Every structure is written in C-alpha cells, then in structure tokens.
C-alpha cells in the first residue's frame, strides 16, 4: 500500500515491536522514506496545517 509523506502518525500507530523481522524492516523503510520526503516537517507530522500552505 503506497504511503504519503505525511503519514507519520499512521506509521507510528502501526509500530509493532513483536512483529516478524521482515515486517519490522518494512516499517523502518517506510519511516526512512518519511524522513527523506520533501516535507518531513513537524507541522506535517502532527497534522497541523499552516496558513497559506498548499496541499
């Protein structure tokens, strides 16, 4: 399932330390994709929209 760069709250909710190794690696890959995204800002991470920002 494709994820958007602003899906950090969803990624954190999906964290399962008891998951199989492969699933944890995929989760880590998605988090690293979020970090490398064009807009990994705090506002985007917490879902606060800034005035004048285009979505």
PDBQT receptor file of N, H, CA, C and O in Angstrom, charges set to zero:
ATOM      1  N   UNK A   1       0.839  -1.175   0.000  1.00  0.00    +0.000 N 
ATOM      2  CA  UNK A   1       0.000   0.000   0.000  1.00  0.00    +0.000 C 
ATOM      3  C   UNK A   1       0.880   1.233   0.000  1.00  0.00    +0.000 C 
ATOM      4  O   UNK A   1       1.723   1.386   0.884  1.00  0.00    +0.000 OA
ATOM      5  N   UNK A   2       0.703   2.124  -0.981  1.00  0.00    +0.000 N 
ATOM      6  H   UNK A   2       0.018   2.000  -1.699  1.00  0.00    +0.000 HD
ATOM      7  CA  UNK A   2       1.527   3.331  -1.017  1.00  0.00    +0.000 C 
ATOM      8  C   UNK A   2       1.187   4.257   0.151  1.00  0.00    +0.000 C 
ATOM      9  O   UNK A   2       0.040   4.345   0.589  1.00  0.00    +0.000 OA
ATOM     10  N   UNK A   3       2.204   4.932   0.631  1.00  0.00    +0.000 N 
ATOM     11  H   UNK A   3       3.136   4.861   0.276  1.00  0.00    +0.000 HD
ATOM     12  CA  UNK A   3       2.021   5.848   1.750  1.00  0.00    +0.000 C 
ATOM     13  C   UNK A   3       2.415   7.249   1.319  1.00  0.00    +0.000 C 
ATOM     14  O   UNK A   3       3.274   7.431   0.457  1.00  0.00    +0.000 OA
ATOM     15  N   UNK A   4       1.784   8.221   1.925  1.00  0.00    +0.000 N 
ATOM     16  H   UNK A   4       1.086   8.072   2.625  1.00  0.00    +0.000 HD
ATOM     17  CA  UNK A   4       2.143   9.602   1.652  1.00  0.00    +0.000 C 
ATOM     18  C   UNK A   4       3.186  10.036   2.668  1.00  0.00    +0.000 C 
ATOM     19  O   UNK A   4       3.312   9.443   3.739  1.00  0.00    +0.000 OA
ATOM     20  N   UNK A   5       3.928  11.072   2.321  1.00  0.00    +0.000 N 
ATOM     21  H   UNK A   5       3.825  11.554   1.451  1.00  0.00    +0.000 HD
ATOM     22  CA  UNK A   5       4.984  11.554   3.205  1.00  0.00    +0.000 C 
ATOM     23  C   UNK A   5       4.437  12.039   4.542  1.00  0.00    +0.000 C 
ATOM     24  O   UNK A   5       5.162  12.033   5.538  1.00  0.00    +0.000 OA
ATOM     25  N   UNK A   6       3.182  12.457   4.585  1.00  0.00    +0.000 N 
ATOM     26  H   UNK A   6       2.594  12.462   3.776  1.00  0.00    +0.000 HD
ATOM     27  CA  UNK A   6       2.634  12.984   5.826  1.00  0.00    +0.000 C 
ATOM     28  C   UNK A   6       1.926  11.921   6.658  1.00  0.00    +0.000 C 
ATOM     29  O   UNK A   6       1.088  12.255   7.495  1.00  0.00    +0.000 OA
ATOM     30  N   UNK A   7       2.241  10.677   6.448  1.00  0.00    +0.000 N 
ATOM     31  H   UNK A   7       2.922  10.406   5.769  1.00  0.00    +0.000 HD
ATOM     32  CA  UNK A   7       1.602   9.578   7.162  1.00  0.00    +0.000 C 
ATOM     33  C   UNK A   7       2.342   9.165   8.437  1.00  0.00    +0.000 C 
ATOM     34  O   UNK A   7       2.189   8.028   8.882  1.00  0.00    +0.000 OA
ATOM     35  N   UNK A   8       3.127  10.042   9.027  1.00  0.00    +0.000 N 
ATOM     36  H   UNK A   8       3.251  10.966   8.665  1.00  0.00    +0.000 HD
ATOM     37  CA  UNK A   8       3.889   9.653  10.212  1.00  0.00    +0.000 C 
ATOM     38  C   UNK A   8       3.006   9.181  11.366  1.00  0.00    +0.000 C 
ATOM     39  O   UNK A   8       3.334   8.168  11.984  1.00  0.00    +0.000 OA
ATOM     40  N   UNK A   9       1.909   9.860  11.687  1.00  0.00    +0.000 N 
ATOM     41  H   UNK A   9       1.643  10.683  11.185  1.00  0.00    +0.000 HD
ATOM     42  CA  UNK A   9       1.070   9.341  12.777  1.00  0.00    +0.000 C 
ATOM     43  C   UNK A   9       0.583   7.913  12.515  1.00  0.00    +0.000 C 
ATOM     44  O   UNK A   9       0.508   7.098  13.435  1.00  0.00    +0.000 OA
ATOM     45  N   UNK A  10       0.256   7.620  11.270  1.00  0.00    +0.000 N 
ATOM     46  H   UNK A  10       0.316   8.282  10.523  1.00  0.00    +0.000 HD
ATOM     47  CA  UNK A  10      -0.167   6.260  10.916  1.00  0.00    +0.000 C 
ATOM     48  C   UNK A  10       0.990   5.279  11.071  1.00  0.00    +0.000 C 
ATOM     49  O   UNK A  10       0.815   4.177  11.592  1.00  0.00    +0.000 OA
ATOM     50  N   UNK A  11       2.171   5.686  10.616  1.00  0.00    +0.000 N 
ATOM     51  H   UNK A  11       2.313   6.581  10.192  1.00  0.00    +0.000 HD
ATOM     52  CA  UNK A  11       3.337   4.816  10.754  1.00  0.00    +0.000 C 
ATOM     53  C   UNK A  11       3.614   4.498  12.216  1.00  0.00    +0.000 C 
ATOM     54  O   UNK A  11       3.883   3.350  12.570  1.00  0.00    +0.000 OA
ATOM     55  N   UNK A  12       3.548   5.509  13.055  1.00  0.00    +0.000 N 
ATOM     56  H   UNK A  12       3.330   6.441  12.768  1.00  0.00    +0.000 HD
ATOM     57  CA  UNK A  12       3.809   5.290  14.476  1.00  0.00    +0.000 C 
ATOM     58  C   UNK A  12       2.744   4.400  15.112  1.00  0.00    +0.000 C 
ATOM     59  O   UNK A  12       3.045   3.599  15.997  1.00  0.00    +0.000 OA
ATOM     60  N   UNK A  13       1.508   4.545  14.661  1.00  0.00    +0.000 N 
ATOM     61  H   UNK A  13       1.264   5.196  13.942  1.00  0.00    +0.000 HD
ATOM     62  CA  UNK A  13       0.432   3.708  15.188  1.00  0.00    +0.000 C 
ATOM     63  C   UNK A  13       0.608   2.248  14.770  1.00  0.00    +0.000 C 
ATOM     64  O   UNK A  13       0.175   1.340  15.480  1.00  0.00    +0.000 OA
ATOM     65  N   UNK A  14       1.241   2.025  13.621  1.00  0.00    +0.000 N 
ATOM     66  H   UNK A  14       1.593   2.763  13.045  1.00  0.00    +0.000 HD
ATOM     67  CA  UNK A  14       1.432   0.666  13.109  1.00  0.00    +0.000 C 
ATOM     68  C   UNK A  14       2.650  -0.041  13.696  1.00  0.00    +0.000 C 
ATOM     69  O   UNK A  14       2.854  -1.231  13.457  1.00  0.00    +0.000 OA
ATOM     70  N   UNK A  15       3.449   0.679  14.454  1.00  0.00    +0.000 N 
ATOM     71  H   UNK A  15       3.284   1.646  14.649  1.00  0.00    +0.000 HD
ATOM     72  CA  UNK A  15       4.652   0.078  15.030  1.00  0.00    +0.000 C 
ATOM     73  C   UNK A  15       4.286  -1.104  15.923  1.00  0.00    +0.000 C 
ATOM     74  O   UNK A  15       3.473  -0.977  16.839  1.00  0.00    +0.000 OA
ATOM     75  N   UNK A  16       4.894  -2.244  15.645  1.00  0.00    +0.000 N 
ATOM     76  H   UNK A  16       5.554  -2.347  14.902  1.00  0.00    +0.000 HD
ATOM     77  CA  UNK A  16       4.642  -3.454  16.426  1.00  0.00    +0.000 C 
ATOM     78  C   UNK A  16       5.992  -4.112  16.720  1.00  0.00    +0.000 C 
ATOM     79  O   UNK A  16       6.529  -4.813  15.862  1.00  0.00    +0.000 OA
ATOM     80  N   UNK A  17       6.545  -3.901  17.906  1.00  0.00    +0.000 N 
ATOM     81  H   UNK A  17       6.108  -3.332  18.603  1.00  0.00    +0.000 HD
ATOM     82  CA  UNK A  17       7.850  -4.481  18.217  1.00  0.00    +0.000 C 
ATOM     83  C   UNK A  17       7.846  -6.001  18.257  1.00  0.00    +0.000 C 
ATOM     84  O   UNK A  17       8.909  -6.620  18.222  1.00  0.00    +0.000 OA
ATOM     85  N   UNK A  18       6.677  -6.608  18.330  1.00  0.00    +0.000 N 
ATOM     86  H   UNK A  18       5.813  -6.106  18.358  1.00  0.00    +0.000 HD
ATOM     87  CA  UNK A  18       6.570  -8.066  18.352  1.00  0.00    +0.000 C 
ATOM     88  C   UNK A  18       6.410  -8.668  16.952  1.00  0.00    +0.000 C 
ATOM     89  O   UNK A  18       6.309  -9.887  16.811  1.00  0.00    +0.000 OA
ATOM     90  N   UNK A  19       6.386  -7.825  15.923  1.00  0.00    +0.000 N 
ATOM     91  H   UNK A  19       6.468  -6.835  16.037  1.00  0.00    +0.000 HD
ATOM     92  CA  UNK A  19       6.201  -8.298  14.550  1.00  0.00    +0.000 C 
ATOM     93  C   UNK A  19       7.421  -9.092  14.084  1.00  0.00    +0.000 C 
ATOM     94  O   UNK A  19       8.493  -9.027  14.687  1.00  0.00    +0.000 OA
ATOM     95  N   UNK A  20       7.236  -9.827  13.020  1.00  0.00    +0.000 N 
ATOM     96  H   UNK A  20       6.366  -9.880  12.530  1.00  0.00    +0.000 HD
ATOM     97  CA  UNK A  20       8.339 -10.572  12.420  1.00  0.00    +0.000 C 
ATOM     98  C   UNK A  20       9.403  -9.600  11.914  1.00  0.00    +0.000 C 
ATOM     99  O   UNK A  20       9.112  -8.434  11.647  1.00  0.00    +0.000 OA
ATOM    100  N   UNK A  21      10.617 -10.080  11.786  1.00  0.00    +0.000 N 
ATOM    101  H   UNK A  21      10.854 -11.027  12.003  1.00  0.00    +0.000 HD
ATOM    102  CA  UNK A  21      11.746  -9.248  11.377  1.00  0.00    +0.000 C 
ATOM    103  C   UNK A  21      11.485  -8.548  10.042  1.00  0.00    +0.000 C 
ATOM    104  O   UNK A  21      11.757  -7.355   9.910  1.00  0.00    +0.000 OA
ATOM    105  N   UNK A  22      10.968  -9.267   9.063  1.00  0.00    +0.000 N 
ATOM    106  H   UNK A  22      10.747 -10.236   9.170  1.00  0.00    +0.000 HD
ATOM    107  CA  UNK A  22      10.720  -8.669   7.747  1.00  0.00    +0.000 C 
ATOM    108  C   UNK A  22       9.712  -7.526   7.847  1.00  0.00    +0.000 C 
ATOM    109  O   UNK A  22       9.884  -6.490   7.204  1.00  0.00    +0.000 OA
ATOM    110  N   UNK A  23       8.669  -7.707   8.644  1.00  0.00    +0.000 N 
ATOM    111  H   UNK A  23       8.529  -8.548   9.166  1.00  0.00    +0.000 HD
ATOM    112  CA  UNK A  23       7.661  -6.658   8.804  1.00  0.00    +0.000 C 
ATOM    113  C   UNK A  23       8.254  -5.425   9.490  1.00  0.00    +0.000 C 
ATOM    114  O   UNK A  23       7.931  -4.294   9.125  1.00  0.00    +0.000 OA
ATOM    115  N   UNK A  24       9.118  -5.642  10.481  1.00  0.00    +0.000 N 
ATOM    116  H   UNK A  24       9.380  -6.560  10.778  1.00  0.00    +0.000 HD
ATOM    117  CA  UNK A  24       9.782  -4.513  11.145  1.00  0.00    +0.000 C 
ATOM    118  C   UNK A  24      10.721  -3.789  10.195  1.00  0.00    +0.000 C 
ATOM    119  O   UNK A  24      10.840  -2.565  10.256  1.00  0.00    +0.000 OA
ATOM    120  N   UNK A  25      11.387  -4.526   9.321  1.00  0.00    +0.000 N 
ATOM    121  H   UNK A  25      11.290  -5.520   9.272  1.00  0.00    +0.000 HD
ATOM    122  CA  UNK A  25      12.264  -3.893   8.332  1.00  0.00    +0.000 C 
ATOM    123  C   UNK A  25      11.451  -3.043   7.368  1.00  0.00    +0.000 C 
ATOM    124  O   UNK A  25      11.859  -1.932   7.030  1.00  0.00    +0.000 OA
ATOM    125  N   UNK A  26      10.303  -3.550   6.921  1.00  0.00    +0.000 N 
ATOM    126  H   UNK A  26       9.971  -4.452   7.195  1.00  0.00    +0.000 HD
ATOM    127  CA  UNK A  26       9.452  -2.765   6.030  1.00  0.00    +0.000 C 
ATOM    128  C   UNK A  26       8.967  -1.497   6.724  1.00  0.00    +0.000 C 
ATOM    129  O   UNK A  26       8.916  -0.433   6.108  1.00  0.00    +0.000 OA
ATOM    130  N   UNK A  27       8.614  -1.605   7.996  1.00  0.00    +0.000 N 
ATOM    131  H   UNK A  27       8.656  -2.470   8.497  1.00  0.00    +0.000 HD
ATOM    132  CA  UNK A  27       8.182  -0.442   8.751  1.00  0.00    +0.000 C 
ATOM    133  C   UNK A  27       9.307   0.590   8.802  1.00  0.00    +0.000 C 
ATOM    134  O   UNK A  27       9.073   1.780   8.596  1.00  0.00    +0.000 OA
ATOM    135  N   UNK A  28      10.525   0.131   9.075  1.00  0.00    +0.000 N 
ATOM    136  H   UNK A  28      10.715  -0.836   9.242  1.00  0.00    +0.000 HD
ATOM    137  CA  UNK A  28      11.670   1.029   9.134  1.00  0.00    +0.000 C 
ATOM    138  C   UNK A  28      11.913   1.698   7.782  1.00  0.00    +0.000 C 
ATOM    139  O   UNK A  28      12.230   2.886   7.731  1.00  0.00    +0.000 OA
ATOM    140  N   UNK A  29      11.771   0.965   6.712  1.00  0.00    +0.000 N 
ATOM    141  H   UNK A  29      11.514  -0.001   6.754  1.00  0.00    +0.000 HD
ATOM    142  CA  UNK A  29      11.930   1.537   5.367  1.00  0.00    +0.000 C 
ATOM    143  C   UNK A  29      10.933   2.661   5.159  1.00  0.00    +0.000 C 
ATOM    144  O   UNK A  29      11.290   3.710   4.622  1.00  0.00    +0.000 OA
ATOM    145  N   UNK A  30       9.684   2.461   5.574  1.00  0.00    +0.000 N 
ATOM    146  H   UNK A  30       9.394   1.609   6.009  1.00  0.00    +0.000 HD
ATOM    147  CA  UNK A  30       8.656   3.496   5.423  1.00  0.00    +0.000 C 
ATOM    148  C   UNK A  30       8.978   4.726   6.267  1.00  0.00    +0.000 C 
ATOM    149  O   UNK A  30       8.757   5.852   5.823  1.00  0.00    +0.000 OA
ATOM    150  N   UNK A  31       9.492   4.526   7.469  1.00  0.00    +0.000 N 
ATOM    151  H   UNK A  31       9.672   3.611   7.830  1.00  0.00    +0.000 HD
ATOM    152  CA  UNK A  31       9.879   5.663   8.306  1.00  0.00    +0.000 C 
ATOM    153  C   UNK A  31      11.035   6.424   7.653  1.00  0.00    +0.000 C 
ATOM    154  O   UNK A  31      11.041   7.655   7.643  1.00  0.00    +0.000 OA
ATOM    155  N   UNK A  32      11.994   5.709   7.118  1.00  0.00    +0.000 N 
ATOM    156  H   UNK A  32      11.989   4.709   7.126  1.00  0.00    +0.000 HD
ATOM    157  CA  UNK A  32      13.115   6.369   6.449  1.00  0.00    +0.000 C 
ATOM    158  C   UNK A  32      12.654   7.114   5.203  1.00  0.00    +0.000 C 
ATOM    159  O   UNK A  32      13.198   8.170   4.879  1.00  0.00    +0.000 OA
ATOM    160  N   UNK A  33      11.658   6.579   4.500  1.00  0.00    +0.000 N 
ATOM    161  H   UNK A  33      11.216   5.721   4.763  1.00  0.00    +0.000 HD
ATOM    162  CA  UNK A  33      11.080   7.298   3.360  1.00  0.00    +0.000 C 
ATOM    163  C   UNK A  33      10.447   8.599   3.833  1.00  0.00    +0.000 C 
ATOM    164  O   UNK A  33      10.561   9.628   3.166  1.00  0.00    +0.000 OA
ATOM    165  N   UNK A  34       9.774   8.554   4.994  1.00  0.00    +0.000 N 
ATOM    166  H   UNK A  34       9.682   7.718   5.536  1.00  0.00    +0.000 HD
ATOM    167  CA  UNK A  34       9.165   9.773   5.541  1.00  0.00    +0.000 C 
ATOM    168  C   UNK A  34      10.251  10.804   5.854  1.00  0.00    +0.000 C 
ATOM    169  O   UNK A  34      10.093  11.989   5.560  1.00  0.00    +0.000 OA
ATOM    170  N   UNK A  35      11.349  10.348   6.450  1.00  0.00    +0.000 N 
ATOM    171  H   UNK A  35      11.477   9.385   6.689  1.00  0.00    +0.000 HD
ATOM    172  CA  UNK A  35      12.441  11.255   6.799  1.00  0.00    +0.000 C 
ATOM    173  C   UNK A  35      13.012  11.908   5.541  1.00  0.00    +0.000 C 
ATOM    174  O   UNK A  35      13.338  13.094   5.550  1.00  0.00    +0.000 OA
ATOM    175  N   UNK A  36      13.132  11.147   4.478  1.00  0.00    +0.000 N 
ATOM    176  H   UNK A  36      12.867  10.183   4.471  1.00  0.00    +0.000 HD
ATOM    177  CA  UNK A  36      13.706  11.664   3.243  1.00  0.00    +0.000 C 
ATOM    178  C   UNK A  36      12.714  12.384   2.345  1.00  0.00    +0.000 C 
ATOM    179  O   UNK A  36      13.086  12.836   1.263  1.00  0.00    +0.000 OA
ATOM    180  N   UNK A  37      11.464  12.501   2.765  1.00  0.00    +0.000 N 
ATOM    181  H   UNK A  37      11.161  12.134   3.644  1.00  0.00    +0.000 HD
ATOM    182  CA  UNK A  37      10.434  13.140   1.946  1.00  0.00    +0.000 C 
ATOM    183  C   UNK A  37      10.695  14.638   1.823  1.00  0.00    +0.000 C 
ATOM    184  O   UNK A  37      11.479  15.216   2.576  1.00  0.00    +0.000 OA
ATOM    185  N   UNK A  38      10.033  15.235   0.877  1.00  0.00    +0.000 N 
ATOM    186  H   UNK A  38       9.396  14.766   0.266  1.00  0.00    +0.000 HD
ATOM    187  CA  UNK A  38      10.219  16.660   0.605  1.00  0.00    +0.000 C 
ATOM    188  C   UNK A  38       9.772  17.545   1.761  1.00  0.00    +0.000 C 
ATOM    189  O   UNK A  38      10.325  18.628   1.950  1.00  0.00    +0.000 OA
ATOM    190  N   UNK A  39       8.775  17.105   2.544  1.00  0.00    +0.000 N 
ATOM    191  H   UNK A  39       8.326  16.225   2.390  1.00  0.00    +0.000 HD
ATOM    192  CA  UNK A  39       8.243  17.945   3.613  1.00  0.00    +0.000 C 
ATOM    193  C   UNK A  39       8.130  17.198   4.942  1.00  0.00    +0.000 C 
ATOM    194  O   UNK A  39       7.026  17.105   5.478  1.00  0.00    +0.000 OA
ATOM    195  N   UNK A  40       9.201  16.672   5.488  1.00  0.00    +0.000 N 
ATOM    196  H   UNK A  40      10.098  16.748   5.052  1.00  0.00    +0.000 HD
ATOM    197  CA  UNK A  40       9.084  15.985   6.776  1.00  0.00    +0.000 C 
ATOM    198  C   UNK A  40       9.122  16.974   7.949  1.00  0.00    +0.000 C 
ATOM    199  O   UNK A  40       9.937  16.832   8.860  1.00  0.00    +0.000 OA
ATOM    200  N   UNK A  41       8.241  17.966   7.917  1.00  0.00    +0.000 N 
ATOM    201  H   UNK A  41       7.579  18.082   7.176  1.00  0.00    +0.000 HD
ATOM    202  CA  UNK A  41       8.257  18.989   8.963  1.00  0.00    +0.000 C 
ATOM    203  C   UNK A  41       7.446  18.553  10.177  1.00  0.00    +0.000 C 
ATOM    204  O   UNK A  41       6.666  17.603  10.116  1.00  0.00    +0.000 OA
ATOM    205  N   UNK A  42       7.643  19.250  11.254  1.00  0.00    +0.000 N 
ATOM    206  H   UNK A  42       8.277  20.022  11.304  1.00  0.00    +0.000 HD
ATOM    207  CA  UNK A  42       6.903  18.962  12.483  1.00  0.00    +0.000 C 
ATOM    208  C   UNK A  42       5.414  19.193  12.254  1.00  0.00    +0.000 C 
ATOM    209  O   UNK A  42       4.586  18.405  12.712  1.00  0.00    +0.000 OA
ATOM    210  N   UNK A  43       5.068  20.270  11.548  1.00  0.00    +0.000 N 
ATOM    211  H   UNK A  43       5.740  20.910  11.176  1.00  0.00    +0.000 HD
ATOM    212  CA  UNK A  43       3.665  20.570  11.291  1.00  0.00    +0.000 C 
ATOM    213  C   UNK A  43       2.989  19.448  10.522  1.00  0.00    +0.000 C 
ATOM    214  O   UNK A  43       1.861  19.068  10.833  1.00  0.00    +0.000 OA
ATOM    215  N   UNK A  44       3.669  18.925   9.530  1.00  0.00    +0.000 N 
ATOM    216  H   UNK A  44       4.586  19.234   9.277  1.00  0.00    +0.000 HD
ATOM    217  CA  UNK A  44       3.118  17.833   8.748  1.00  0.00    +0.000 C 
ATOM    218  C   UNK A  44       3.000  16.580   9.609  1.00  0.00    +0.000 C 
ATOM    219  O   UNK A  44       2.019  15.846   9.501  1.00  0.00    +0.000 OA
ATOM    220  N   UNK A  45       3.983  16.332  10.457  1.00  0.00    +0.000 N 
ATOM    221  H   UNK A  45       4.781  16.929  10.545  1.00  0.00    +0.000 HD
ATOM    222  CA  UNK A  45       3.976  15.139  11.292  1.00  0.00    +0.000 C 
ATOM    223  C   UNK A  45       2.822  15.115  12.268  1.00  0.00    +0.000 C 
ATOM    224  O   UNK A  45       2.250  14.057  12.527  1.00  0.00    +0.000 OA
ATOM    225  N   UNK A  46       2.474  16.265  12.811  1.00  0.00    +0.000 N 
ATOM    226  H   UNK A  46       2.939  17.125  12.600  1.00  0.00    +0.000 HD
ATOM    227  CA  UNK A  46       1.393  16.314  13.797  1.00  0.00    +0.000 C 
ATOM    228  C   UNK A  46       0.066  16.696  13.193  1.00  0.00    +0.000 C 
ATOM    229  O   UNK A  46      -0.932  16.775  13.910  1.00  0.00    +0.000 OA
ATOM    230  N   UNK A  47       0.021  16.937  11.892  1.00  0.00    +0.000 N 
ATOM    231  H   UNK A  47       0.832  16.873  11.309  1.00  0.00    +0.000 HD
ATOM    232  CA  UNK A  47      -1.234  17.200  11.201  1.00  0.00    +0.000 C 
ATOM    233  C   UNK A  47      -1.734  18.619  11.338  1.00  0.00    +0.000 C 
ATOM    234  O   UNK A  47      -2.926  18.870  11.166  1.00  0.00    +0.000 OA
ATOM    235  N   UNK A  48      -0.848  19.559  11.645  1.00  0.00    +0.000 N 
ATOM    236  H   UNK A  48       0.121  19.356  11.785  1.00  0.00    +0.000 HD
ATOM    237  CA  UNK A  48      -1.239  20.966  11.744  1.00  0.00    +0.000 C 
ATOM    238  C   UNK A  48      -1.006  21.608  10.398  1.00  0.00    +0.000 C 
ATOM    239  O   UNK A  48       0.106  21.551   9.873  1.00  0.00    +0.000 OA
ATOM    240  N   UNK A  49      -2.027  22.217   9.826  1.00  0.00    +0.000 N 
ATOM    241  H   UNK A  49      -2.930  22.263  10.253  1.00  0.00    +0.000 HD
ATOM    242  CA  UNK A  49      -1.812  22.887   8.546  1.00  0.00    +0.000 C 
ATOM    243  C   UNK A  49      -1.447  24.339   8.798  1.00  0.00    +0.000 C 
ATOM    244  O   UNK A  49      -2.019  24.995   9.669  1.00  0.00    +0.000 OA
ATOM    245  N   UNK A  50      -0.496  24.828   8.034  1.00  0.00    +0.000 N 
ATOM    246  H   UNK A  50      -0.032  24.295   7.327  1.00  0.00    +0.000 HD
ATOM    247  CA  UNK A  50      -0.043  26.194   8.187  1.00  0.00    +0.000 C 
ATOM    248  C   UNK A  50      -0.811  27.072   7.222  1.00  0.00    +0.000 C 
ATOM    249  O   UNK A  50      -1.087  26.649   6.100  1.00  0.00    +0.000 OA
ATOM    250  N   UNK A  51      -1.167  28.293   7.627  1.00  0.00    +0.000 N 
ATOM    251  H   UNK A  51      -0.943  28.637   8.539  1.00  0.00    +0.000 HD
ATOM    252  CA  UNK A  51      -1.897  29.194   6.735  1.00  0.00    +0.000 C 
ATOM    253  C   UNK A  51      -1.101  29.470   5.466  1.00  0.00    +0.000 C 
ATOM    254  O   UNK A  51       0.104  29.721   5.513  1.00  0.00    +0.000 OA
ATOM    255  N   UNK A  52      -1.785  29.419   4.348  1.00  0.00    +0.000 N 
ATOM    256  H   UNK A  52      -2.764  29.215   4.310  1.00  0.00    +0.000 HD
ATOM    257  CA  UNK A  52      -1.146  29.693   3.068  1.00  0.00    +0.000 C 
ATOM    258  C   UNK A  52      -0.398  28.524   2.471  1.00  0.00    +0.000 C 
ATOM    259  O   UNK A  52       0.147  28.644   1.374  1.00  0.00    +0.000 OA
ATOM    260  N   UNK A  53      -0.354  27.393   3.160  1.00  0.00    +0.000 N 
ATOM    261  H   UNK A  53      -0.796  27.296   4.052  1.00  0.00    +0.000 HD
ATOM    262  CA  UNK A  53       0.344  26.218   2.639  1.00  0.00    +0.000 C 
ATOM    263  C   UNK A  53      -0.545  25.512   1.635  1.00  0.00    +0.000 C 
ATOM    264  O   UNK A  53      -1.750  25.379   1.850  1.00  0.00    +0.000 OA
ATOM    265  N   UNK A  54       0.035  25.068   0.560  1.00  0.00    +0.000 N 
ATOM    266  H   UNK A  54       1.014  25.176   0.386  1.00  0.00    +0.000 HD
ATOM    267  CA  UNK A  54      -0.738  24.331  -0.443  1.00  0.00    +0.000 C 
ATOM    268  C   UNK A  54      -0.573  22.849  -0.211  1.00  0.00    +0.000 C 
ATOM    269  O   UNK A  54       0.523  22.379   0.096  1.00  0.00    +0.000 OA
ATOM    270  N   UNK A  55      -1.670  22.102  -0.357  1.00  0.00    +0.000 N 
ATOM    271  H   UNK A  55      -2.560  22.484  -0.607  1.00  0.00    +0.000 HD
ATOM    272  CA  UNK A  55      -1.626  20.645  -0.156  1.00  0.00    +0.000 C 
ATOM    273  C   UNK A  55      -1.553  19.930  -1.456  1.00  0.00    +0.000 C 
ATOM    274  O   UNK A  55      -1.508  18.700  -1.483  1.00  0.00    +0.000 OA
TER     275      UNK A  55
